[in-house]
Structures are given as structure tokens and as C-alpha cells.
Amino acid sequence: MIIVVGSLKGSPGATTLSLALADRWPLDGGDPVVVEADPAGGDVGARFTLAPGRGLVSLAAAGRRGEQSPRALDEHFQELPGGLQVLCAPAGAEQARQVVGELGSGGWSLLRAAAQAQDRPLIVDCGRLDPLSPAGPLLGSADVLLLIMRARNDELSHLAARMPVVQGWGLPAWYVVVVAEPGRSQGHRVREISRVLGPRVLGPVPYDTDAAGVLAGRRRTRAGIGRTKLGRTVAGIAGALATTAPAKAAPPARQALPPLPPDPVWPDAGPPMWTGA
């Protein structure tokens, strides 16, 4: 199973959610690997002082050499405290864009084949999904896309404007994950978004500085994030994804979404966001 995590605007926490999903993935759902494929540069390696040349850089080099053995993939993974395995991107944006773009030359197919052979979910953090992103081709292999966003007017407007594009990707499944902002209840915004997108909306995912600190390597705790608000919420999302993995051979038909009006409005509260939807 391949889950792509990304955003349409800003930095609402795609890396944090990717790590949290892998951390809270069901024990009987396979051993997940987090793939950091953000063209803007990776964060995980610096957070946990990992080897900079091991990860996407070494995987892209293996793809250029034409390596075909999935068993050799373990040499590209690194392990975080607690045992989570990651495939890190380089920190520099220029090098990150290059190696993410090179995944299509063989490294990505090698990784995908190894994950399928070992029944391991891949959680791929693609950062911001703009039209020119070299991570765009990875969407063609995804089983699920998670679009991360905050319930702000600007981010909601970007979602509305790009909804036809998202539908056109033809993914087996995609969802919008709403991330709460500090000190603000997002329940009413999630209900408003759900009026348009229905069951495609997940959240709100709580703003949890303690759990985010653990996932960023700033806090150490024996309990991990399992008992945190973020951990409990993400465990539910991970469990649902693990039990509803679509079949790649016969992907389900995409559900028709309500048509977009010409000028969507995203209020802070009150009337529906999309009049007439």
C-alpha cells in the first residue's frame, strides 16, 4: 500500500503526520516505511542526526546503476528511536529536487517492488504538491492521497480552485485531513467542509506540541505518542486506512463530488461554505 501525504499550500504538517501515521500503524498491517520525497528538502535526517548520504541519495544512485534486487533496499533505510524506518531526503532543496526527480528512472520502481514483496506500507511525504513538483509522478503509484490543510480561508480557497485537478488525478482514494490550529476549535469548519466533500474529510487532527516534539526529535519519552491527543487521533486514521486498502488491479470508481460554484466562499462560521452545494 502506498500513501502519499502532501499539501496544496503552506506547510500544515505533512512530515509530522507521515511520521505519526507510521508510528501508529496497526501491528497487523505490515511494517511501514516513511519516504521523505519533499522537493523542498528533508527534515528528518537533521532532526535525528542521520547519515546524509543514505536514503533517497543512495536509492537514486542504485536506480542509475540499474540495481533490481529488492533485498538490497534495507541499506538505504535508517532507523529512528523506537524502531521506525525512514528513507530520508537530503536537506538542500536543489539536491532534493534532483533525487526526487530521479526516482522515476528506476529507484521508485525498485522501492515499490520491495514494499509489495514484503507487504510493507509506504508512507510518502511529498511536501507541497504544486504543478511543477518533481514528486508529481509518484501520484501515479499511490493507493491513497492525504491532502493536509488547515481550515483557513486561503487554504480552503486553494482546495476549491484545485479540486478539478485533484479529481483528475484518478486516484483509487483521496482524503482531506484538516489540522486544527492552536487555541481554536475547528469542529464547525470540519462540518462545513464535510457538507461538500462528505466522507472524504478526516479530522480535525489536534494541534499537539508535545507529540510533535517527540516526532521532531526535540523530546524524548518512553511512552512515545501513543497516549497523546495526536497519537490517538492518528491511530484511528491509520487503522481505517490499513483496513480499506484498495486493490491496484481493479481500483474502485471515483465518487462524483458536488459541482463547484464559480466563486466559493469560506466563512469563519455560519452558512455553508459553498452556496448551493
N, C-alpha and C positions, 0 to 999 in steps of 0.2 A: 504494500500500500504506500502510495506517495502522496503526502500532504504538503501543498505549497502554502506558505504563510507570507502575506505581503500587505502593503497599504497602497492607497491611491494618492495620499497627500500626507506630508508631515512624517513624524516618527512616533506613532502611537504605541510602540512596544512590541514589534514583531519578533525581535530576538528574545525578549523576556517570555512572550507567550510560547514560542517554539521550545525553549528550554523547559518551561513549566509543563507543556504537553508531554514531552518525553519523560520528564520526571514522574508524572502522574499516570503514565500509560499503564493499562491493565497488565498484570503479570502474565496472563494467558494470551496476550495479544502480540507476543513477539518482543524482541529486544530492540527498541528504537535507536536510530542514529539521527542526530541533528546535523544537517548540512547547511553550512553558512555560505549562501550564494548571493550575498548582497554586493552589488557592484560598487557601492559607496565605500566598501572596506569593512573588514571584520572587526568585531569587538571581543569575541570570546577568548581568542588567544592572548590578548593583552590583559584581560581581566584575570585570567588564571595562569599567566606566565607559561604558556605552552610553546613548544618548538615552532618557530615561524616558518620553517621550510617544509613542514609536514602537514598535509591537509589538501586543500584544493591545488596548491602549487605542485605538490608531488603527484597528485592524481592527474592533473593536466599533462605533466611530463610523461606519465605512464601511458596516457592516451596517445600522445605524439609518437611514442615508441611502438605503438600497436600492441601493447600487452592485452591479453584476452582472458587471463586466469582470474576468476572472481576471488579465489582463495588468497591472492596477494593483496587484497584490499585492506586487510587488517593493518598493514604497515602505514596506511595513510590516516587511520583513526587515532585520536588521542582521547584520554580518559579524564573526566572531571572528578573532583571529590564526590564520593558517593557512587561512582561507577558508571555514570552516563558517558556514552561515547559520542564524540563530535568530529566533524570534518570541517576544519576552520578555513576561513578565507584570510588572505593577507590583509594587514591593516591599511595599507596605502590604496587609495581609490584607483589609481592608474593600473597598478598590478592586479587589483581585484577585478576590475572590468576585463582585463586581458584574460585572466584564467577562467572567469565565469563564461566568457565568450568561447573559450577553447573547449569547454566541456562537451560541446556538440561534436567535436572531432573524434570522440571515442571514449573519453573519460566518463561521460554521463551514462552511456550505454553499459559500460563496464560496471559502474556503481549500481545501476538499476538491476542488471542481471544478478549481481551478487546478493542484493537485497531480496530479490524474488527467490533465489535458490535457498537462502537461509530463512525465508519468511520473516524478514525484519522490516518494520515500517521505516520509511524515510520521511523526516520532517524537515522541509527545505525552507529556510528563511531567505526570501528573495528581496527583502527590503521594499523600496518603493517601486511599484510596477508602472513605470511610465512607458510611453510608446517606443522609446529608443533604448529601453533597458536590455542589455545582453542576456538577462535572465528570462526574457520573454519566451524563448523556445522551450524552456523547461516546463511551461504550462501544458505543452502537448502530451507530456507523460503523466500528468497529475491525475490522481483519482479524486482529490478534493482540493478546493481552493478556499482558504480562510482569508477574507479581507478584513484587516484590522482598522478600526476607526474610532474616533471619539465623537460624541454626539454634539458636535459644534456645527454652527450654520455653514462655515466654509467647507468643512469636510463632508457634510451631508450634501452640499451643492455639487461637489466633485463627484460623489457617488451617483447623484441623479444624472449629471451630464454624461457620465461614462457607462451608465447602465446598459445601453445597447451594445457597447463594446464587450462588456463582461458577458452578456448573454451570447454574443457571437463567438466567444472562445469555445463553446460547445463542450464544456467540462462535464463529466459524469455527475459531479455535485459541487456546489459552492455555497458559502455562507458568509454573512457579515457578522463579525464579532465586535460588539460595542464595548469599549473600555471606558469605565467611569472616570471622572475627573476628581481630584482631591476636594473634599468638602462639599460635593454636590451630589444629590440624588439623581440618578439617570433613569429611574423607573419609568417616568412618563415619556421620556424620549424613546426608550426601547419600545413601549407600547405603540407610539406613533409610527415608528419605523416598521413595526410588525404589521401595521394596517396595510402597508404597501407590499412588503416582502414576505409576509406570512411566516411559515416555519423556518425560513432561511436565516432568521435573526437569532443569534446566540448572545447571551449576556443579560445584564451587564456584568462584565468582568471587573471585580473590585480593584480600586487603586490601593495597593498594599505595599508600602515601602519596605516592611520587614522581609516579605517574601522576595521582593525584587532585589533587595540587598544580598540575600543568600544566592540568588541566581546570577548576580553580577560579581560574586566572589568577595563582596565587601563585608559580609557577615558569615560567621561560622556557627553552626548549630547541629547538634546530633539529630534533632528531630526533622531537619530539612524543612520543606514547605508543606508537608502533609497536613498539619493542623492549622495552617494559616487560611485566611479567607480566600486568597488567590488559589491556594492548593486545593481546597475543597471545591471551588467553582470549576477549576480546570479539570479536576478528576472526573466530574460529570460530563464535560465536553469530550474528554479523551475516551471515556467509556462508550459514549454514544457513537463516536467515530469508529472505534475499534469493532463494534458490533454491526455496523452498517456499511462496511467496505463494499463499494460497487464492484461488479465483475468487469474486468477490462475487455473481455471478449465480446460482451453484449451490454454496453453501457445503457442505462435507462434513458428514456427520452426526457429532454429538458422540460421542466414545467413552464407553462406560459405565465409570465408575470403581467400584472396590470399595466396598461399602456401609460407612458409618461406624458404628462401635460407639457405644454411648451415652456412654462415658466414655473417650476416647482418652488414652493415656499417652505422654509424650515423654521417655524417659530420656536420660541423657547418653551412654550406650553400652550395648551388650549386647543384650537381647532386642528383638524388633520393636516399633516404636512403637505400632502399633495391633494389639492382640492379636486373633488370628483373621482378620486381613486377608490 
